[in-house]
Amino acid sequence: QVQVVESGGGLVQAGGSLRLSCAASESILKINLMNWYRQAPGNQRELVAAITSFGITTYSESVKGRFTISRDSAKNTVYLQMNNLQPEDTAVYYCNAVGRGLGNNWGQGTQVTVSS
């Protein structure tokens, strides 16, 4: 098992930026996949961005070009830089860590609210 804790959510106006952080209790280089998901009220949880232990990144089409996932292995932290935020980005954002022998681990989520 690995514990992950998100931070950095908040209220921002449309066009603004936020950076979310996900701190892991294990070395992120040992975690096969670290993901950012989001869930808006009434919607299913959706994958926003992911980074593998090799540093390969992927994004959903809805955030591509606006969001950037990165990591600092020395801090065991993964980040989600979110630029040009729009009201439709409003959701609870969750960090998820998946690894062989580590299982599927979720954080408690952090609220992002974008006002128009």
C-alpha positions as CSV (number, residue, x, y, z in Angstrom):
1,Q,0.0,0.0,0.0
2,V,1.0,3.6,-0.6
3,Q,-0.6,6.7,0.8
4,V,-1.2,9.8,-1.3
5,V,-2.2,13.2,-0.1
6,E,-3.5,15.9,-2.4
7,S,-3.2,19.6,-1.9
8,G,-3.5,22.9,-3.8
9,G,-7.1,23.1,-4.7
10,G,-9.2,26.2,-4.4
11,L,-11.3,28.8,-6.0
12,V,-10.1,30.6,-9.1
13,Q,-11.6,32.7,-11.9
14,A,-11.9,31.4,-15.4
15,G,-8.6,31.8,-17.2
16,G,-6.6,31.4,-14.0
17,S,-4.2,28.8,-12.9
18,L,-3.7,26.3,-10.0
19,R,-1.1,23.7,-9.2
20,L,-2.1,20.6,-7.4
21,S,0.3,18.5,-5.5
22,C,0.2,14.8,-4.6
23,A,2.6,13.6,-2.0
24,A,3.3,9.9,-1.8
25,S,4.5,7.8,1.1
26,E,6.8,5.8,-1.1
27,S,9.3,6.6,-3.8
28,I,7.3,7.6,-6.9
29,L,9.9,5.9,-9.0
30,K,8.7,2.6,-7.6
31,I,5.1,3.4,-8.5
32,N,4.2,2.2,-11.9
33,L,1.5,4.8,-12.6
34,M,0.5,8.0,-10.9
35,N,-2.8,9.5,-12.1
36,W,-4.9,12.6,-11.6
37,Y,-8.6,12.0,-11.8
38,R,-11.5,14.4,-11.3
39,Q,-15.2,14.0,-10.5
40,A,-17.8,16.7,-11.0
41,P,-21.2,16.4,-9.3
42,G,-23.4,13.9,-11.1
43,N,-20.5,12.8,-13.3
44,Q,-18.3,9.7,-13.3
45,R,-14.7,10.0,-12.2
46,E,-12.6,10.6,-15.2
47,L,-8.9,10.3,-15.9
48,V,-7.3,13.7,-16.5
49,A,-3.5,13.0,-16.7
50,A,-1.1,10.2,-15.9
51,I,2.7,9.7,-15.6
52,T,4.5,6.4,-15.6
53,S,7.6,5.5,-13.6
54,F,9.5,6.1,-16.8
55,G,8.2,9.6,-17.0
56,I,5.8,9.0,-19.9
57,T,2.8,11.3,-19.7
58,T,-0.7,11.2,-21.1
59,Y,-3.7,13.6,-21.0
60,S,-7.4,13.5,-21.6
61,E,-8.4,15.5,-24.7
62,S,-10.3,18.0,-22.6
63,V,-7.2,19.2,-20.8
64,K,-4.5,18.6,-23.4
65,G,-2.5,21.8,-23.9
66,R,-3.8,23.4,-20.7
67,F,-2.7,20.9,-17.9
68,T,0.8,19.5,-17.3
69,I,1.6,16.6,-15.1
70,S,5.1,16.5,-13.6
71,R,7.0,15.0,-10.8
72,D,9.8,15.6,-8.3
73,S,11.2,12.3,-7.3
74,A,13.3,13.8,-4.5
75,K,10.1,15.0,-2.9
76,N,8.0,11.9,-3.9
77,T,5.5,14.4,-5.3
78,V,3.5,14.6,-8.5
79,Y,2.1,17.9,-9.7
80,L,-0.7,18.9,-11.9
81,Q,-0.3,22.4,-13.3
82,M,-3.6,23.7,-14.5
83,N,-3.7,26.7,-16.8
84,N,-6.5,28.5,-18.5
85,L,-9.0,27.0,-16.2
86,Q,-12.6,26.9,-17.2
87,P,-15.9,26.4,-15.2
88,E,-16.2,22.9,-16.7
89,D,-12.9,22.1,-14.9
90,T,-14.7,22.4,-11.6
91,A,-14.5,19.1,-9.8
92,V,-12.9,17.2,-6.9
93,Y,-9.5,16.2,-8.1
94,Y,-8.0,12.9,-6.9
95,C,-4.5,11.5,-7.0
96,N,-4.2,7.8,-7.7
97,A,-1.2,5.6,-7.4
98,V,-1.0,2.1,-8.9
99,G,1.9,-0.3,-8.6
100,R,2.7,-3.9,-8.6
101,G,2.5,-5.1,-5.0
102,L,1.2,-1.7,-4.0
103,G,-2.4,-2.0,-5.2
104,N,-4.6,0.8,-6.2
105,N,-4.4,3.8,-3.9
106,W,-6.5,7.0,-3.7
107,G,-6.2,10.2,-1.9
108,Q,-9.0,12.1,-0.2
109,G,-9.4,14.6,-3.1
110,T,-9.1,18.3,-3.3
111,Q,-11.8,20.7,-4.6
112,V,-11.2,22.9,-7.6
113,T,-13.8,25.5,-8.3
114,V,-13.6,27.8,-11.3
115,S,-15.9,30.8,-11.4
116,S,-17.1,32.4,-14.7
